[in-house]
């Protein structure tokens, strides 16, 4: 996928951890990359579950491993890269809710309560899970710590791999 995306940096991390040579081919999105995968122009790719799961279910592509540490209900029996021998390989695409730093704490707490409530609603949860989304509904402090850890991790991957913007 495009330079600097989760797919690109997942490949860089995989390359370093597995000590293999793979070439990044930048694409403008998952659809053209999947088209070239189906057409045999590329041999593998890292993609997010919501865009790849239907092709895997139809048998048009073969899912090889999950990049998360945990199994996923949409891919029962599929190994994780961590479990397959790349100890500690953990890549997930994530989304979160953020607000300007000046928003008062009571407003943050109210927003957090309502967002968590919505994400835990059975209909919302079921629809997101069916798309391949794993819901994590934490407190703002846990999310801030997660974002800081992710920023450090990817900064290290970029520096160690020599990844550059094209």
ZAKOLMAR-261319 format. One line per field, with one value per residue (C-alpha): residue number from 1; residue in three letters; z, x, y. Coordinates in nm, 2 decimals. Last residue first. Layout:
k NUM,...
r ALA,...
up Z,...
east X,...
north Y,...
***
This chain:
k 166,165,164,163,162,161,160,159,158,157,156,155,154,153,152,151,150,149,148,147,146,145,144,143,142,141,140,139,138,137,136,135,134,133,132,131,130,129,128,127,126,125,124,123,122,121,120,119,118,117,116,115,114,113,112,111,110,109,108,107,106,105,104,103,102,101,100,99,98,97,96,95,94,93,92,91,90,89,88,87,86,85,84,83,82,81,80,79,78,77,76,75,74,73,72,71,70,69,68,67,66,65,64,63,62,61,60,59,58,57,56,55,54,53,52,51,50,49,48,47,46,45,44,43,42,41,40,39,38,37,36,35,34,33,32,31,30,29,28,27,26,25,24,23,22,21,20,19,18,17,16,15,14,13,12,11,10,9,8,7,6,5,4,3,2,1
r UNK,UNK,UNK,UNK,UNK,UNK,UNK,UNK,UNK,UNK,UNK,UNK,UNK,UNK,UNK,UNK,UNK,UNK,UNK,UNK,UNK,UNK,UNK,UNK,UNK,UNK,UNK,UNK,UNK,UNK,UNK,UNK,UNK,UNK,UNK,UNK,UNK,UNK,UNK,UNK,UNK,UNK,UNK,UNK,UNK,UNK,UNK,UNK,UNK,UNK,UNK,UNK,UNK,UNK,UNK,UNK,UNK,UNK,UNK,UNK,UNK,UNK,UNK,UNK,UNK,UNK,UNK,UNK,UNK,UNK,UNK,UNK,UNK,UNK,UNK,UNK,UNK,UNK,UNK,UNK,UNK,UNK,UNK,UNK,UNK,UNK,UNK,UNK,UNK,UNK,UNK,UNK,UNK,UNK,UNK,UNK,UNK,UNK,UNK,UNK,UNK,UNK,UNK,UNK,UNK,UNK,UNK,UNK,UNK,UNK,UNK,UNK,UNK,UNK,UNK,UNK,UNK,UNK,UNK,UNK,UNK,UNK,UNK,UNK,UNK,UNK,UNK,UNK,UNK,UNK,UNK,UNK,UNK,UNK,UNK,UNK,UNK,UNK,UNK,UNK,UNK,UNK,UNK,UNK,UNK,UNK,UNK,UNK,UNK,UNK,UNK,UNK,UNK,UNK,UNK,UNK,UNK,UNK,UNK,UNK,UNK,UNK,UNK,UNK,UNK,UNK
up -0.21,0.17,0.32,0.53,0.66,0.84,1.18,1.17,1.04,1.27,1.57,1.49,1.45,1.80,1.96,1.81,1.90,2.26,2.28,2.12,2.37,2.67,2.55,2.50,2.85,2.99,2.79,2.95,2.75,2.49,2.28,1.99,1.74,1.39,1.13,0.95,1.14,1.46,1.38,1.31,1.62,1.84,1.70,1.74,2.09,2.22,2.37,2.12,2.20,2.58,2.53,2.32,2.58,2.88,2.69,2.58,2.94,3.08,2.81,2.90,3.27,3.19,3.01,2.64,2.61,2.47,2.16,2.13,2.02,1.93,1.82,1.52,1.49,1.24,1.42,1.42,1.67,1.59,1.94,1.86,1.49,1.52,1.40,1.72,1.67,1.30,1.42,1.30,1.12,1.30,1.31,1.09,1.14,1.52,1.55,1.71,1.93,1.89,1.58,1.24,1.14,0.92,0.57,0.44,0.10,-0.18,-0.42,-0.18,-0.14,0.24,0.16,-0.08,0.17,0.45,0.26,0.29,0.65,0.76,0.69,0.43,0.43,0.08,-0.10,-0.45,-0.66,-1.03,-0.99,-1.11,-0.77,-0.60,-0.86,-0.79,-0.42,-0.45,-0.67,-0.41,-0.10,-0.16,-0.38,-0.42,-0.33,-0.41,-0.11,-0.20,0.02,0.14,0.45,0.80,0.96,1.21,0.98,0.68,0.89,1.04,0.69,0.56,0.85,0.77,0.42,0.52,0.81,0.57,0.53,0.16,0.01,0.00
east 0.87,0.87,1.16,1.19,1.55,1.44,1.58,1.46,1.11,1.07,1.18,0.94,0.67,0.73,0.76,0.43,0.26,0.37,0.25,-0.08,-0.13,-0.05,-0.30,-0.56,-0.50,-0.53,-0.85,-1.02,-1.06,-1.30,-1.12,-1.33,-1.19,-1.29,-1.32,-1.63,-1.85,-1.70,-1.81,-2.16,-2.19,-2.05,-2.28,-2.58,-2.48,-2.41,-2.06,-1.93,-2.21,-2.16,-1.78,-1.85,-2.10,-1.87,-1.57,-1.76,-1.88,-1.52,-1.38,-1.65,-1.57,-1.19,-1.23,-1.14,-0.81,-0.61,-0.83,-1.02,-0.94,-1.15,-0.96,-0.89,-0.65,-0.47,-0.31,0.05,0.20,0.51,0.63,0.78,0.79,0.76,0.42,0.25,0.37,0.28,-0.07,-0.21,-0.55,-0.77,-1.07,-1.03,-1.35,-1.34,-0.99,-0.68,-0.47,-0.12,-0.22,-0.06,-0.28,-0.14,-0.15,-0.49,-0.53,-0.68,-0.97,-1.12,-1.44,-1.38,-1.03,-1.17,-1.44,-1.18,-0.94,-1.10,-1.22,-0.92,-0.66,-0.39,-0.04,0.06,0.18,0.30,0.25,0.16,-0.03,-0.36,-0.53,-0.24,-0.26,-0.63,-0.56,-0.31,-0.55,-0.83,-0.61,-0.52,-0.30,-0.03,0.34,0.53,0.76,1.01,1.08,1.41,1.38,1.53,1.20,1.20,1.34,1.13,0.82,0.88,0.92,0.62,0.41,0.54,0.40,0.07,0.02,0.08,0.40,0.43,0.10,0.00
north 0.85,0.88,0.70,0.38,0.34,0.02,0.11,0.47,0.38,0.09,0.30,0.58,0.31,0.17,0.51,0.63,0.31,0.34,0.70,0.61,0.33,0.55,0.81,0.54,0.41,0.77,0.83,0.53,0.23,0.08,-0.17,-0.30,-0.55,-0.46,-0.74,-0.61,-0.86,-0.73,-0.37,-0.48,-0.70,-0.42,-0.16,-0.39,-0.51,-0.15,-0.17,0.08,0.32,0.30,0.35,0.66,0.79,0.75,0.89,1.20,1.26,1.21,1.44,1.71,1.68,1.71,2.04,2.05,2.25,1.95,1.93,1.61,1.25,0.95,0.64,0.43,0.14,-0.07,-0.36,-0.48,-0.71,-0.92,-1.00,-1.34,-1.40,-1.77,-1.88,-1.76,-1.41,-1.41,-1.51,-1.84,-1.87,-2.13,-1.91,-1.60,-1.40,-1.47,-1.32,-1.47,-1.25,-1.10,-0.91,-0.96,-1.24,-1.51,-1.65,-1.55,-1.70,-1.50,-1.57,-1.83,-1.64,-1.60,-1.47,-1.21,-1.11,-1.08,-0.85,-0.51,-0.54,-0.73,-0.47,-0.55,-0.67,-0.79,-1.09,-1.21,-0.90,-0.89,-1.22,-1.08,-1.13,-0.95,-0.68,-0.63,-0.64,-0.36,-0.16,-0.20,-0.14,0.21,0.43,0.16,0.15,-0.16,-0.25,-0.51,-0.81,-0.95,-1.17,-1.14,-1.24,-0.95,-0.69,-0.78,-0.82,-0.47,-0.32,-0.50,-0.38,-0.03,-0.05,-0.20,0.05,0.33,0.53,0.48,0.36,0.00
***
